[in-house]
Amino acid sequence: MDKLVVRGGNPLLGTVRVSGAKNAALPCMAAALLTEEEVILENIPQVRDIETTRRLLSAMGAQVELGYGRAHHRTTIQARNLTTPEASYDLVKTMRASTLVLGPLVARCGRARVSLPGGCAIGARPIDLHIKGLERLGAKITTEHGYVEATANRLKGAEVVFDKITVTGTEDLLMASTLADGETTMQNCAREPEVADLADLLNKMGAKIHGAGTSTICVKGVPKLHGAKHRIIPDRIEAGTFLIAAALTGGDLKVSGCDPTHLTSILQKLQEVGVKTTQGADSIRVMGDTPHQAADVFTEEYPGFPTDMQAQYMALATQADGTSIITENIFEKRFMHAQELVRMGANIKIEGRRAIVRGRTPLSAAAVLASDLRASASLVLAALVADGETIIDRVYHIDRGYEHIEEKLKGVGAEIRRIGEMFPRKAAAPTAQF
Ligand code: UD1
């Protein structure tokens, strides 16, 4: 299993480019199941979750080309015949977003068999809201042997009110309703930019969707969708991670190819902490050489502060003067990184959904273990300012969602390298779901 070795102390200087958003690319790839025609997606990040989705769609009978060479950020998907509308446990357990195929499969094929995801490192991960929503559209759903089986002749438009805001739940229903008979109105929807990006693609495919990006989405069902070409939005979480890296290391970094309008809550928090930033149309520059003050954070659905930036923010909070209280409202167990940060010298106490971070404490290098995708990013950030050489184990988590992280960081001055195990064990199956 690969490890990352990071020697702390270098300020990040120069320009780093943000990749396409994994969390937009995944539902857009699933959306290609809704048509027999070719869907071309550009700005696809080269991360492991994309490869998992390629395997998932291929196993169903779709043809999926992930571009190489000059076209290496493009994928072409053609789902002419979906012979096996199933998502197996083997794939779903490594990537919970695999459940995104449930809605498109039942809408297109009239049946779907998708493994239940089970729990994961950051808490319970039910899909009851996806199931309830599809039932509202007329699907018959049973759960047996760990699989959800859904059938429907043709889905029927309906009123759906989500009990709780769910990102992939909104996306799943959105995709399903495009081919339903009649009109669907969904309320209490997730407002994430990734939902709006998916709706953009679906509209290019011939869907009739209004209101995506707001909490009420209306969809007029159509009998068929066609092929389309679409460019995935930039990854706001990757951008936010680099902003914090620059702030922590006291660097001067331009984060380019991002959409600053998607980063408002993160930029506001950085400003509160004392980090200086300036914005261009598609870039943000951080001039990090300023003292940082503690600031509380609570995670919320978009446009609030994202849970996917909580771990990275915690690394920053360890280096701010004063006490920061970080409240995690979305996932109940998402503080696995805290104990690893403590091993590096941080002063963090966990009380239920709150982490109390007392800064600033010098960090010193240690051998640490990444528990999930964003937790591993937080450990890389801490390592960038730690004294000595930190070794981060289980970096397959970071490879799920960050494209060439070590090359990007190295390109702006970080001392970071990847090593393989000298005597590799048989790789344990990755279990975290982010
Ligand atoms: C998505 C993102 C993930 C991000 C999360 C929250 C993708 C691929 N992943 O995950 O990176 O951290 O949004 O912003 O886009 N819930 C239920 N029942 C359901 C569905 C969700 O109770 O049927 C609960 C969850 O347990 C959680 C909350 O709702 O507490 C939000 O989860 P949700 O928005 O669904 O997260 P994901 O879509 O899985």
Boltz pocket constraint, residues with backbone or C-beta under 6 A from the ligand:
constraints:
  - pocket:
      binder: B
      contacts: [[A, 22], [A, 23], [A, 26], [A, 96], [A, 97], [A, 124], [A, 125], [A, 126], [A, 127], [A, 128], [A, 129], [A, 130], [A, 131], [A, 164], [A, 165], [A, 166], [A, 167], [A, 168], [A, 169], [A, 194], [A, 300], [A, 301], [A, 307], [A, 308], [A, 329], [A, 330], [A, 331], [A, 332], [A, 434]]
      max_distance: 6.0
